[in-house]
Amino acid sequence: MRGRWIFGVLWPACLIAAVLGCGGWLIGWLMKTDPWIVALLGWSGLVAAVGALVFGIFDYGWAIFWPELTESLQISASQVRANKMRSALTALGVVIGIVAVTLMGTAILGIDSGVERSLAGFGDDVLYVTKWPWRNVQDWWNFRNRRDISIDYAQPFNEWIAAHPDGPLKLAVPSVGWNATVIRGEYRIGSMTILGAGADLARIVRSDMKEGRFFSAVEGKSARNVVVIGFDVADALFPNESPLGQVIRIRNQQYTVVGVAARQGSFLGLFSWDSVVIMPIDSFARSFPIRWADPNIRVQFDVARMEEAKEEIRGIMRRVRGLGPEQKDDFEINSQQVIRDQIDPIKAKIAMGGFFITGLALFVGAIGIMNITYVSVKERTKEIGTRKALGARRRTILLQFLIEAVSICLLGGIAGLVFAWLLTAGVGALLPAFPLVFSTALVVLGLVISVVTGVLSGFMPALQASKLDPVVALRYE
């Protein structure tokens, strides 16, 4: 009796709690949140489920449990083979649900991957001192009236860094951008980002060189007309030859290409080095109005001391600006986190849509599986009565029908994962710019959801089958 309750009631209940908790933990991981309560409940349920299963096996004895398990698996396989079409139609709801949750997870992980890839060009350890914040503002006129950021502000930062070698700041580089047309012979591309920067920019960006090199400090100080171009710029202007040593024209100025950045890729219109032309900031000043180009100071910092770095930057800027204690900051300190926060609502909408479709499909699938399992119990009532008359225990019958329901769900889950993987591969081939990530965590999540759907939908019919009176079952027509 003790083992019957453990295996028939306690273990399934703990398994459901464990699967729901671990599924919540995985979804929280996909959404980059910190669901420690859900994780704690999930792992507690998992430990309880494993403990109940092990205790139940020891209670019954492995010599009895293993034959019953293998027999239930064989019966389940034979029933699925005997009713292929019915099993396939029954599992269709699970297939749709698993496809939905997998594609949702793939899209969310893909967005994270694309954002991180695009933000890699900024540098993970860089803060930006700008006039405008990287967010939507209602009182834009207050920000418009702020004083411009001067490229000369980089010098006070570097002087402070030299005087404080153990401080949180490492390097300051001025930069300024403008859009212009880039021409090379008969080839031209418009609206390219022209970035003027110090030679030290190469030390803080996270972009490798495909060919050539970055311009040197000597070339920067002497304002030579040299440029480093992005991969897409090189591909458009020099489709069949190396750009190194070649000349391009920007605003009636000739520039020699000294380097080509490695391909980075772009996503959701975020910044990418692929469509950028970088030149010394003094060369930039000959063709573009720095004052109107919204200059900024890029400050590299120790990632372990971010808050301290922000305070040091704020103090240096207030001193340079001559702000009194009662005056507000007339500058912004921006970081990549601002961009990530703007992407989170997109991920949340995808997750909400995916959860709704997944929940609806799995609910319909679970109802279908429960209905078919009830039908199977009715069809095999005499069989159940015969097995009970020959000595089969309630737990044996319960385990048999529960495994049948879980087997159908697992087959549906595997089919859904395969279909989702094929869809992901197809979309990736058609739209290579959109990153899709089909990870092991999604496979685990899909299988976990399949198992819990099978347990929830099959437990009540299996319990009803296990309670049938053998005498009544044998007389059933």
C-alpha positions in Angstrom: 0.0 0.0 0.0 2.8 2.4 0.9 4.6 1.7 -2.4 1.3 2.1 -4.4 0.8 5.6 -3.1 4.4 6.5 -3.6 4.6 5.3 -7.2 1.0 6.0 -8.2 0.4 9.4 -6.6 3.5 11.0 -4.9 5.9 10.4 -7.8 3.7 11.8 -10.6 2.8 14.8 -8.4 6.5 15.5 -7.7 7.3 15.0 -11.3 4.7 17.5 -12.4 6.1 20.0 -9.9 9.6 19.3 -11.0 8.9 19.7 -14.7 6.9 22.9 -14.3 9.6 24.3 -12.1 12.5 23.4 -14.4 10.5 24.6 -17.4 10.0 27.9 -15.7 13.7 28.1 -14.9 14.5 27.4 -18.6 12.1 30.0 -19.8 13.4 32.5 -17.3 16.9 31.7 -18.6 15.7 32.4 -22.2 14.3 35.7 -21.1 17.5 36.6 -19.2 15.7 37.1 -15.9 16.5 35.9 -12.4 13.6 33.6 -11.4 15.4 32.2 -8.4 12.1 31.3 -6.7 10.9 29.3 -9.7 14.3 27.6 -9.9 14.3 26.7 -6.2 10.8 25.2 -6.5 11.8 23.4 -9.7 14.9 21.8 -8.3 13.2 21.0 -5.1 10.4 19.2 -7.1 13.1 17.4 -9.1 14.8 16.2 -6.0 11.5 15.1 -4.6 10.5 13.3 -7.8 13.8 11.4 -8.0 13.7 10.6 -4.3 10.2 9.3 -4.6 11.1 7.2 -7.6 14.1 5.7 -6.0 12.2 5.0 -2.8 9.4 3.4 -4.7 11.8 1.2 -6.6 13.4 0.1 -3.4 10.0 -0.4 -1.9 8.9 -2.7 -4.7 12.2 -4.2 -5.4 14.1 -3.8 -8.6 13.4 -7.3 -9.7 9.7 -6.5 -9.8 9.9 -2.9 -11.1 12.1 -3.5 -14.1 10.0 -6.2 -15.7 6.9 -4.1 -15.2 8.5 -1.1 -16.8 9.8 -3.0 -19.8 6.5 -4.7 -20.3 4.7 -1.4 -20.2 7.1 0.0 -22.7 6.5 -3.0 -25.0 2.7 -2.7 -24.7 2.9 1.0 -25.4 5.0 0.5 -28.5 2.6 -2.2 -29.8 -0.4 0.0 -29.3 1.3 3.0 -31.1 2.2 0.7 -34.0 -1.3 -0.8 -34.1 -2.9 2.6 -34.3 -0.4 4.7 -36.3 -2.9 7.2 -37.7 -4.8 7.7 -34.5 -1.5 8.2 -32.6 -0.2 10.7 -35.2 -3.4 12.7 -35.1 -3.5 12.6 -31.3 0.1 13.9 -31.1 -0.6 16.7 -33.6 -1.5 19.2 -30.9 1.7 18.4 -29.0 3.7 18.8 -32.3 2.2 22.3 -32.9 2.9 23.3 -29.3 6.5 22.1 -29.3 7.1 23.9 -32.7 5.7 27.1 -31.2 7.7 27.0 -28.0 10.9 26.0 -29.9 10.6 28.7 -32.5 9.8 31.2 -29.8 13.0 30.2 -27.9 14.9 30.3 -31.2 13.8 33.8 -32.0 14.5 35.1 -28.5 18.0 33.5 -28.4 18.5 34.8 -32.0 17.7 38.3 -30.9 20.1 38.1 -28.0 22.8 36.7 -30.4 22.2 39.4 -33.0 22.2 42.2 -30.4 25.4 41.0 -28.8 27.0 40.6 -32.3 26.0 44.2 -33.2 27.0 45.6 -29.8 30.4 43.9 -30.1 31.5 46.7 -32.2 30.9 49.2 -29.4 33.0 47.2 -26.9 31.6 45.7 -23.8 33.9 47.8 -21.5 33.2 51.2 -23.0 31.0 54.1 -21.7 30.0 57.0 -24.0 29.9 60.6 -22.9 27.4 62.3 -25.2 25.1 65.3 -25.4 21.9 63.2 -25.9 20.8 60.1 -24.0 20.3 56.8 -25.9 16.6 56.7 -25.1 13.4 58.5 -26.1 13.0 61.8 -24.2 9.9 64.0 -23.8 11.6 67.3 -22.9 14.0 67.2 -25.9 14.4 71.0 -25.9 16.2 70.8 -22.6 18.7 68.4 -24.1 19.0 70.4 -27.3 20.1 73.4 -25.3 22.9 71.6 -23.7 26.5 72.5 -24.6 28.1 70.3 -27.2 30.6 67.7 -26.3 34.1 68.7 -27.4 36.6 66.2 -28.8 39.2 68.0 -26.6 37.5 66.5 -23.5 39.5 63.2 -24.2 42.7 64.9 -23.0 41.5 65.6 -19.4 40.3 62.0 -19.2 43.7 60.6 -20.4 45.5 62.9 -18.0 43.5 61.6 -15.1 44.1 58.0 -16.3 47.8 58.7 -16.4 47.7 60.1 -12.9 45.6 57.2 -11.5 47.0 54.0 -13.0 45.0 51.9 -10.6 41.7 53.7 -11.3 38.6 52.3 -13.0 39.2 54.2 -16.2 41.7 52.9 -18.9 41.5 55.0 -22.0 39.5 57.9 -23.6 39.1 58.3 -27.3 37.1 61.1 -29.1 34.9 60.1 -32.0 32.4 61.8 -34.3 30.2 60.5 -37.1 28.4 61.8 -40.2 26.7 60.2 -43.2 28.1 60.7 -46.7 28.4 59.1 -50.1 31.6 57.1 -50.8 32.8 56.9 -54.4 35.3 54.8 -56.2 35.4 55.2 -60.0 32.0 54.1 -61.3 31.0 52.6 -57.9 29.2 54.6 -55.3 27.3 53.9 -52.1 25.3 56.5 -50.2 24.4 57.1 -46.6 27.6 55.4 -45.3 28.6 56.2 -41.7 31.9 58.2 -41.8 33.5 57.9 -38.4 36.3 60.2 -37.3 38.3 58.9 -34.3 41.6 58.8 -32.6 44.1 56.1 -33.5 43.5 54.6 -30.0 40.1 53.5 -31.2 41.7 50.3 -32.4 42.5 49.4 -28.7 38.8 49.5 -27.5 36.8 48.2 -30.4 35.9 44.5 -30.7 36.5 44.1 -34.5 39.2 42.2 -36.2 40.9 43.2 -39.4 40.2 41.2 -42.5 43.0 42.9 -44.4 45.6 45.5 -43.7 45.8 47.5 -40.5 44.3 50.4 -38.5 45.7 53.8 -39.1 48.6 54.7 -36.8 49.0 57.5 -34.2 51.4 59.3 -36.5 48.9 59.2 -39.4 46.2 60.4 -37.0 48.2 63.4 -35.6 49.3 64.4 -39.1 45.7 64.2 -40.4 46.6 62.0 -43.3 43.9 60.9 -45.7 43.8 57.3 -44.8 40.8 55.1 -44.0 39.7 51.8 -42.7 36.6 50.5 -44.4 33.9 48.0 -43.3 33.4 44.6 -45.0 30.2 45.7 -46.9 31.9 48.9 -48.1 34.9 46.9 -49.4 32.6 44.4 -51.1 30.5 47.1 -52.8 33.4 49.3 -54.0 36.0 46.6 -54.7 34.0 43.5 -55.7 36.8 41.6 -57.4 40.0 43.0 -56.0 41.8 43.9 -52.7 41.0 47.4 -51.5 44.4 47.9 -49.8 46.3 50.8 -51.3 43.3 51.8 -53.4 41.8 55.3 -53.3 38.2 56.3 -52.5 36.6 59.7 -52.7 34.5 61.3 -49.9 33.4 65.0 -50.3 36.0 65.8 -52.9 38.8 64.4 -50.7 40.9 61.4 -51.8 41.5 58.7 -49.1 43.8 55.7 -49.3 42.5 52.4 -47.9 44.9 51.0 -45.3 42.6 48.3 -43.7 39.4 46.4 -44.1 37.4 45.3 -41.0 36.3 41.7 -40.7 32.7 41.0 -41.3 30.5 41.5 -38.3 26.9 41.4 -39.6 24.0 43.7 -38.6 20.7 43.1 -36.9 17.6 45.2 -36.3 19.3 48.2 -37.8 21.9 48.4 -34.9 25.4 49.6 -35.4 27.7 47.5 -37.5 31.3 48.0 -38.6 30.4 46.5 -42.0 29.0 49.8 -43.3 31.5 52.2 -41.7 34.4 54.2 -43.0 36.9 55.2 -40.2 39.4 58.0 -40.6 41.6 60.2 -38.3 39.4 62.7 -36.6 41.6 65.7 -37.9 41.1 64.4 -41.4 37.4 64.2 -40.7 37.4 67.8 -39.7 38.5 68.9 -43.1 35.3 67.7 -44.8 32.7 67.6 -42.0 31.5 70.1 -39.4 32.5 68.5 -36.1 30.3 70.8 -34.1 27.2 69.6 -35.8 28.2 66.0 -35.9 27.4 65.2 -32.3 30.9 64.2 -31.1 31.3 61.9 -28.1 34.0 60.5 -25.9 34.5 56.8 -25.6 35.9 55.8 -22.2 37.2 52.3 -21.7 36.8 51.1 -18.1 37.3 48.1 -15.8 34.1 46.1 -16.2 34.3 45.0 -12.5 34.1 48.6 -11.4 31.4 50.1 -13.6 29.6 52.2 -11.1 32.9 53.6 -9.8 33.9 54.4 -13.4 30.7 56.3 -14.0 31.2 58.4 -10.9 34.8 59.2 -12.0 33.6 60.2 -15.5 30.8 62.3 -14.0 33.3 64.1 -11.8 35.8 64.8 -14.6 33.1 66.1 -16.9 31.6 68.3 -14.2 35.0 69.8 -13.5 35.8 70.3 -17.2 32.3 71.9 -17.8 32.7 74.1 -14.7 29.4 73.0 -13.1 28.6 74.1 -9.6 27.3 71.7 -6.9 23.7 72.9 -7.4 23.8 72.5 -11.2 22.6 69.4 -13.0 24.7 67.4 -15.4 24.5 68.7 -18.9 25.9 65.5 -20.5 25.0 61.8 -20.6 26.9 58.7 -19.8 25.5 55.9 -22.0 26.2 52.2 -22.0 25.2 49.2 -24.0 22.7 48.3 -21.4 20.4 51.1 -22.7 20.2 49.4 -26.0 19.6 46.0 -24.5 16.7 47.5 -22.4 15.1 48.8 -25.6 15.3 45.3 -27.1 13.6 43.6 -24.1 10.0 44.7 -25.0 10.5 43.0 -28.4 11.5 39.8 -26.7 8.6 40.0 -24.3 6.1 40.4 -27.1 7.5 37.3 -28.9 7.4 35.4 -25.6 3.8 36.4 -24.9 2.7 35.4 -28.4 4.7 32.1 -28.2 3.3 31.2 -24.8 -0.2 31.8 -25.9 0.1 29.7 -29.0 2.0 27.0 -27.1 -0.5 26.9 -24.2 -3.5 26.7 -26.6 -1.9 24.0 -28.7 -0.8 21.9 -25.8 -4.2 22.3 -24.1 -5.9 21.0 -27.2 -3.3 18.3 -27.5 -3.7 17.3 -23.9 -7.5 17.1 -24.2 -7.1 14.9 -27.3 -4.6 12.6 -25.6 -6.8 12.3 -22.5 -9.8 11.5 -24.7 -8.0 8.9 -26.7 -6.6 7.3 -23.5 -10.1 7.1 -22.1 -11.2 5.5 -25.4 -8.3 3.1 -25.2 -9.3 2.2 -21.6 -12.8 1.4 -22.7 -11.6 -0.6 -25.7 -9.3 -2.7 -23.6 -11.6 -3.1 -20.5 -11.7 -6.9 -20.9 -7.9 -7.0 -21.3 -7.5 -5.0 -18.1 -10.0 -7.4 -16.3 -8.1 -10.4 -17.6 -4.7 -9.0 -16.5 -6.1 -8.2 -13.1 -7.7 -11.6 -12.7 -4.2 -13.1 -13.5 -2.7 -11.0 -10.7 -1.7 -7.7 -12.3 -1.6 -4.9 -9.6 -3.1 -1.5 -9.9 0.3 0.2 -10.2 1.1 -2.1 -13.2 -2.1 -1.0 -15.1 -1.5 2.7 -14.1 2.1 2.6 -15.3 1.1 0.9 -18.6 -1.5 3.6 -19.6 0.6 6.5 -18.3 3.6 5.3 -20.3 1.4 5.1 -23.4 0.2 8.7 -23.0 3.8 9.9 -22.3 5.1 7.9 -25.3 2.6 9.6 -27.7 3.6 13.0 -26.3 7.3 12.3 -26.6 6.9 11.2 -30.2 5.0 14.4 -30.9 7.6 16.4 -29.1 10.5 14.8 -31.1 8.6 15.3 -34.3 8.0 19.0 -33.3 11.6 19.5 -32.5 12.7 18.0 -35.9 10.1 20.2 -37.7 11.2 23.3 -35.8 14.9 22.6 -36.6 14.1 22.2 -40.3 12.1 25.5 -40.2 15.0 27.2 -38.4 17.5 25.9 -41.0 15.3 27.0 -43.8 14.8 30.5 -42.4 18.5 30.7 -41.7 19.3 29.8 -45.3 16.8 32.4 -46.7 17.5 35.2 -44.2 21.2 34.8 -43.1 21.1 38.3 -41.6 18.6 37.1 -39.0 20.4 35.1 -36.4 18.5 31.9 -35.2 19.9 29.9 -32.4 18.7 26.3 -31.9 20.3 25.3 -28.7 20.4 22.2 -26.5 18.3 24.0 -23.9 15.5 24.3 -26.4 15.6 20.5 -27.0 15.5 19.9 -23.3 12.7 22.3 -22.8 10.7 20.7 -25.6 11.1 17.2 -24.2 10.3 18.4 -20.7 7.1 20.0 -21.9 6.2 16.8 -23.8 6.7 14.7 -20.7 4.6 16.9 -18.4 1.8 17.1 -21.1 1.8 13.3 -21.2 1.7 12.9 -17.4 -1.1 15.5 -17.0 -3.2 14.2 -19.8 -2.7 10.5 -19.2 -2.8 10.3 -15.4 -6.6 10.4 -14.8 -7.5 7.8 -17.5 -4.6 5.6 -16.3 -5.9 6.0 -12.7 -9.4 5.0 -13.8 -8.1 1.9 -15.6 -6.2 0.9 -12.5 -9.3 1.1 -10.4 -11.5 -1.2 -12.6 -13.0 -4.1 -10.8 -11.8 -7.3 -12.6 -15.2 -9.0 -12.3 -17.0 -6.0 -13.9 -14.3 -5.6 -16.5 -14.5 -9.2 -17.6 -18.3 -8.9 -18.1 -17.9 -5.6 -20.1 -19.2 -5.8 -23.7 
